[in-house]
């Protein structure tokens, strides 16, 4: 399962409208969410910037792998870096 968190919009808490625009603008084939209005920017405040992948064991909710991707537009994205690890997990399933 892939879940994407839209953490901020220009460093402000994104709205439902921002989320809809993000999803529709990129036709994302993944589940995309924002933090609840009662805790705006909780993900950003907890984990920092963007371009991160957390691979979780859904049975234990433990983080198996954390990957920080390039935030400057050069170098590999977090997804590109995580794919070999994910493929290895899938081959063992």
PLY file of the C-alpha trace (Angstrom):
ply
format ascii 1.0
element vertex 93
property float x
property float y
property float z
element edge 92
property int vertex1
property int vertex2
end_header
0.00 0.00 0.00
1.34 3.43 -0.87
0.15 6.47 1.05
1.38 9.95 0.24
1.08 12.81 2.72
0.81 16.29 1.24
2.67 17.99 4.07
2.55 21.67 3.15
1.57 24.15 0.48
4.21 26.88 0.38
5.04 25.88 4.00
1.45 26.46 5.14
-1.00 23.73 6.09
-2.67 22.40 2.92
-6.45 22.44 2.64
-8.78 19.78 1.22
-8.95 21.92 -1.92
-5.12 21.89 -2.16
-5.18 18.10 -1.81
-7.78 17.75 -4.56
-5.75 20.01 -6.84
-2.60 17.98 -6.12
-4.29 14.65 -6.84
-6.09 15.84 -9.98
-3.08 17.75 -11.29
-0.81 14.73 -11.21
-3.37 11.89 -11.65
-1.72 10.07 -8.78
-2.48 6.35 -8.60
-1.80 6.27 -4.84
-3.75 7.23 -1.73
-2.99 10.87 -0.88
-3.91 12.51 2.41
-3.35 15.64 4.47
-3.09 15.98 8.22
-6.38 16.58 10.04
-7.44 20.21 10.61
-6.97 19.69 14.35
-3.24 18.99 13.74
-2.23 20.94 10.63
1.33 20.27 9.43
1.79 17.48 12.03
3.65 15.31 9.51
5.92 18.15 8.42
6.57 19.26 12.00
7.36 15.67 13.05
9.39 14.40 10.09
10.66 17.54 8.40
10.84 18.32 4.70
9.71 16.44 1.67
10.98 13.58 -0.47
10.86 10.89 2.15
9.80 7.26 2.04
8.97 5.25 5.12
8.51 1.52 4.53
6.39 0.07 7.33
5.65 -3.45 8.44
1.87 -3.17 8.63
1.63 -6.01 11.15
3.89 -4.33 13.71
3.76 -0.71 12.45
7.55 -0.60 12.73
9.60 1.36 10.22
11.65 -1.07 8.14
13.39 1.51 6.00
13.64 5.30 5.84
14.84 6.91 2.62
15.58 10.61 2.09
15.45 11.65 -1.55
16.91 14.67 -3.26
15.01 17.89 -2.55
16.97 19.99 -5.03
15.92 18.26 -8.24
19.18 16.40 -8.78
19.93 12.92 -7.58
17.51 10.08 -7.04
14.06 10.56 -5.58
13.17 8.70 -2.42
10.91 6.38 -4.44
13.70 5.52 -6.90
15.98 4.69 -3.99
13.31 2.62 -2.19
12.28 0.47 -5.17
15.10 -2.12 -4.83
14.23 -2.64 -1.14
10.51 -2.91 -1.93
11.16 -5.38 -4.74
13.25 -7.49 -2.39
10.43 -7.50 0.17
7.93 -8.50 -2.49
10.13 -11.36 -3.68
10.06 -12.80 -0.15
6.28 -12.45 0.27
0 1
1 2
2 3
3 4
4 5
5 6
6 7
7 8
8 9
9 10
10 11
11 12
12 13
13 14
14 15
15 16
16 17
17 18
18 19
19 20
20 21
21 22
22 23
23 24
24 25
25 26
26 27
27 28
28 29
29 30
30 31
31 32
32 33
33 34
34 35
35 36
36 37
37 38
38 39
39 40
40 41
41 42
42 43
43 44
44 45
45 46
46 47
47 48
48 49
49 50
50 51
51 52
52 53
53 54
54 55
55 56
56 57
57 58
58 59
59 60
60 61
61 62
62 63
63 64
64 65
65 66
66 67
67 68
68 69
69 70
70 71
71 72
72 73
73 74
74 75
75 76
76 77
77 78
78 79
79 80
80 81
81 82
82 83
83 84
84 85
85 86
86 87
87 88
88 89
89 90
90 91
91 92
